Amino acid sequence: MNINTAGLAEGLGLASSLGLDLKTVMEVFSQTGANSRVLATDGEDMMNRDHSCFFSAAHAAKDSGIALGIAKDQKLNLPLATATYGQYSKLVKAGLGELDKSGIAELTFPGRGPKKGKK
């Protein structure tokens, strides 16, 4: 789920940087293999910067770290999980761990970021 959320944030951030209508982009996503429960629950929140907490970024970082620890024990290389853990950890270090996991969009949308975003 955390990788899916991070991927959606990156896709919507890229679309935003291109000036695309994000509602249209999300509608296209919903009709393709990009459709997911995360799109339905977090897409508009990312677009509107509404990160009311249902599952915190801090918990997402913790769970991603646990998964990476298990992967290491199993001698697995999980680069997407590593990148996702890094992004959620960055939110936590910036004092934004109390945001919903959708808050990862604050790292990918143009003009946003830990110092520019709102809590």
Sine and cosine of phi, psi and omega as CSV:
sin_phi,cos_phi,sin_psi,cos_psi,sin_omega,cos_omega
0.00,0.00,-0.65,0.76,-0.03,-1.00
-0.91,0.42,-0.64,0.77,0.03,-1.00
-0.90,0.43,-0.68,0.73,0.02,-1.00
-0.87,0.49,-0.69,0.72,0.00,-1.00
-0.90,0.44,-0.70,0.71,0.02,-1.00
-0.90,0.44,-0.65,0.76,0.02,-1.00
-0.90,0.44,-0.66,0.75,0.05,-1.00
-0.89,0.45,-0.68,0.73,0.02,-1.00
-0.87,0.50,-0.65,0.76,0.02,-1.00
-0.93,0.38,-0.69,0.72,0.01,-1.00
-0.88,0.47,-0.71,0.71,0.01,-1.00
-0.94,0.34,-0.58,0.82,0.07,-1.00
-0.89,0.45,-0.67,0.74,0.05,-1.00
-0.90,0.44,-0.72,0.69,0.02,-1.00
-0.86,0.51,-0.66,0.75,0.03,-1.00
-0.89,0.46,-0.66,0.75,-0.01,-1.00
-0.91,0.42,-0.40,0.92,0.03,-1.00
-1.00,0.01,-0.03,1.00,0.01,-1.00
0.98,0.21,0.30,0.95,0.00,-1.00
-0.97,0.23,0.49,-0.87,0.07,-1.00
-0.95,0.31,0.90,-0.44,-0.12,-0.99
-0.94,0.35,-0.49,0.87,0.07,-1.00
-0.90,0.43,-0.65,0.76,0.04,-1.00
-0.92,0.40,-0.68,0.73,0.03,-1.00
-0.86,0.50,-0.71,0.71,0.00,-1.00
-0.91,0.41,-0.57,0.82,0.06,-1.00
-0.91,0.42,-0.68,0.73,0.06,-1.00
-0.88,0.47,-0.74,0.67,0.04,-1.00
-0.81,0.58,-0.65,0.76,-0.08,-1.00
-0.93,0.37,-0.28,0.96,-0.01,-1.00
-0.98,-0.20,0.13,0.99,-0.07,-1.00
-0.78,-0.62,-0.11,-0.99,0.07,-1.00
-0.91,0.42,-0.19,0.98,0.04,-1.00
-0.98,0.18,-0.10,1.00,0.01,-1.00
-0.91,0.41,0.64,-0.77,0.01,-1.00
-0.30,-0.95,0.23,-0.97,0.10,-1.00
-0.90,0.44,-0.56,0.83,0.03,-1.00
-0.89,0.45,-0.64,0.77,0.07,-1.00
-0.85,0.52,-0.71,0.70,-0.03,-1.00
-0.92,0.39,-0.62,0.78,-0.09,-1.00
-1.00,-0.01,-0.48,0.88,-0.15,-0.99
-0.89,-0.45,-0.31,0.95,-0.09,-1.00
-0.83,0.55,-0.81,0.59,0.00,-1.00
-0.92,0.40,-0.57,0.82,0.05,-1.00
-0.88,0.48,-0.66,0.75,0.04,-1.00
-0.90,0.44,-0.71,0.71,-0.03,-1.00
-0.89,0.45,-0.68,0.73,-0.08,-1.00
-1.00,-0.02,-0.01,1.00,-0.04,-1.00
0.85,0.52,0.60,0.80,0.06,-1.00
-0.98,-0.20,1.00,-0.10,-0.08,-1.00
-0.94,-0.34,0.65,0.76,0.11,-0.99
-0.83,0.55,0.71,-0.70,-0.23,-0.97
-0.99,0.14,0.85,-0.53,0.20,-0.98
-0.92,-0.39,-0.59,0.81,0.09,-1.00
-0.55,-0.83,0.92,-0.38,-0.21,-0.98
-0.95,0.32,0.44,-0.90,0.11,-0.99
-0.87,0.50,-0.57,0.82,0.04,-1.00
-0.89,0.45,-0.66,0.75,0.05,-1.00
-0.93,0.38,-0.60,0.80,0.04,-1.00
-0.89,0.46,-0.66,0.75,0.05,-1.00
-0.89,0.45,-0.71,0.70,0.00,-1.00
-0.87,0.50,-0.76,0.65,-0.03,-1.00
-0.90,0.43,-0.62,0.79,0.05,-1.00
-0.90,0.44,-0.63,0.78,0.05,-1.00
-0.90,0.43,-0.64,0.77,0.05,-1.00
-0.89,0.46,-0.72,0.70,0.01,-1.00
-0.87,0.50,-0.65,0.76,0.02,-1.00
-0.92,0.40,-0.60,0.80,0.07,-1.00
-0.89,0.46,-0.68,0.73,0.05,-1.00
-0.90,0.43,-0.68,0.73,0.01,-1.00
-0.87,0.49,-0.66,0.75,0.02,-1.00
-0.88,0.47,-0.69,0.72,0.04,-1.00
-0.87,0.50,-0.54,0.84,-0.01,-1.00
-1.00,-0.01,0.09,1.00,-0.01,-1.00
0.86,0.52,0.67,0.74,0.03,-1.00
-0.96,-0.27,0.58,-0.81,0.09,-1.00
-0.97,-0.24,0.90,-0.43,-0.03,-1.00
-0.85,-0.52,0.99,0.14,-0.08,-1.00
-0.90,0.43,-0.56,0.83,0.03,-1.00
-0.93,0.36,-0.66,0.75,0.05,-1.00
-0.90,0.43,-0.61,0.79,0.03,-1.00
-0.89,0.45,-0.72,0.70,0.01,-1.00
-0.90,0.43,-0.67,0.75,0.00,-1.00
-0.90,0.43,-0.69,0.72,0.06,-1.00
-0.85,0.52,-0.67,0.75,0.02,-1.00
-0.88,0.48,-0.66,0.75,0.00,-1.00
-0.93,0.38,-0.72,0.70,0.02,-1.00
-0.92,0.40,-0.60,0.80,0.06,-1.00
-0.89,0.45,-0.61,0.80,0.04,-1.00
-0.88,0.47,-0.67,0.74,0.06,-1.00
-0.87,0.48,-0.71,0.70,-0.01,-1.00
-0.88,0.47,-0.72,0.69,-0.01,-1.00
-0.89,0.45,-0.46,0.89,0.02,-1.00
-0.99,0.11,0.06,1.00,0.01,-1.00
0.99,0.14,0.30,0.95,-0.04,-1.00
-0.94,-0.35,0.34,0.94,-0.03,-1.00
-0.91,0.42,-0.33,0.95,0.00,-1.00
-0.99,0.16,-0.19,0.98,0.07,-1.00
-0.92,0.39,0.38,-0.92,0.14,-0.99
-0.88,0.48,0.34,-0.94,0.03,-1.00
-0.83,0.56,-0.43,0.90,0.05,-1.00
-0.90,0.43,-0.28,0.96,0.03,-1.00
-0.88,0.47,-0.21,0.98,0.07,-1.00
-0.86,0.52,-0.38,0.93,0.06,-1.00
-0.89,0.46,-0.39,0.92,0.03,-1.00
-0.90,0.43,-0.30,0.95,0.03,-1.00
-1.00,-0.06,-0.20,0.98,-0.13,-0.99
-0.87,-0.48,-0.37,0.93,-0.01,-1.00
-0.99,0.17,0.62,-0.79,0.02,-1.00
-0.88,0.47,0.64,-0.77,0.03,-1.00
0.98,0.19,0.07,1.00,0.03,-1.00
-0.93,-0.38,0.04,-1.00,0.04,-1.00
0.47,-0.88,0.22,-0.98,-0.04,-1.00
-0.80,0.59,-0.60,0.80,-0.03,-1.00
-1.00,0.07,-0.42,0.91,-0.04,-1.00
-0.99,-0.11,-0.45,0.89,-0.08,-1.00
-0.95,0.31,0.24,-0.97,0.07,-1.00
-0.96,-0.29,0.50,-0.87,-0.01,-1.00
-0.99,0.14,0.00,0.00,0.00,0.00
